[in-house]
Amino acid sequence: MNHPIHAEHTMQACIEACSHCHQVCLQTVMNHCLNMGGKHVEADHFRLMMSCAEICQTSANFQLSSSHFHLRVCEICAEICEACAVNCETIGGMDECVTACKACAESCRQMAA
């Protein structure tokens, strides 16, 4: 059974991971990807990057507001972050994004468990 302080620390860490991933994905897609062009701006990749940024912000907001749905949002956030990490790794040149997405996915998976 989780101790309340441990649960609070875990949630704070998850909020921070989500906020960081939101920032990194949004900055990367709107600057790096647009500047690089080519495969970096293909529709599926661009949509996934934007979806990842959005769900990360939403996940942080749900946790900050103590929504009863935050565990379910964390679960889908982890799934999208994992997909984004794989996609960015495949395209290449987006190591910061891959790292942020993997960290957020892991943190959200722990919250959802």
C-alpha positions, 0 to 999 in steps of 0.5 A: 500500500502506498504511503500518502507522502510517497503517492504525493511525491510520485504524482509530483514527479509525474506532473513534472515529467508530463510538463517537461515532455509537453514543452520538449515535444511542442518546441521540437515539432514547432521549431526543429521539425518545421525547420528540417522539413521532409520526414519531420513534417510528414502528417503522421509524425507531426500529428503524433508530436502534437498529440503527445504534447497535448496529452502530456499537458492534459495529464499534468492538468488532470493530476494538478486538479485532482481529477478522478480520471487522472489515472485513465489519462495517465494510461493513455498518456503513457501509450502516446508517449511510447508511440512518439518516442519510437517514431522520433527515434525512427526519424532520428535527430530528436534525442531530447524528445525521445528521452522526454517521451520515455521518461513521461511514459514510465512515470505515467505508467507508474501512476496508472498502475 
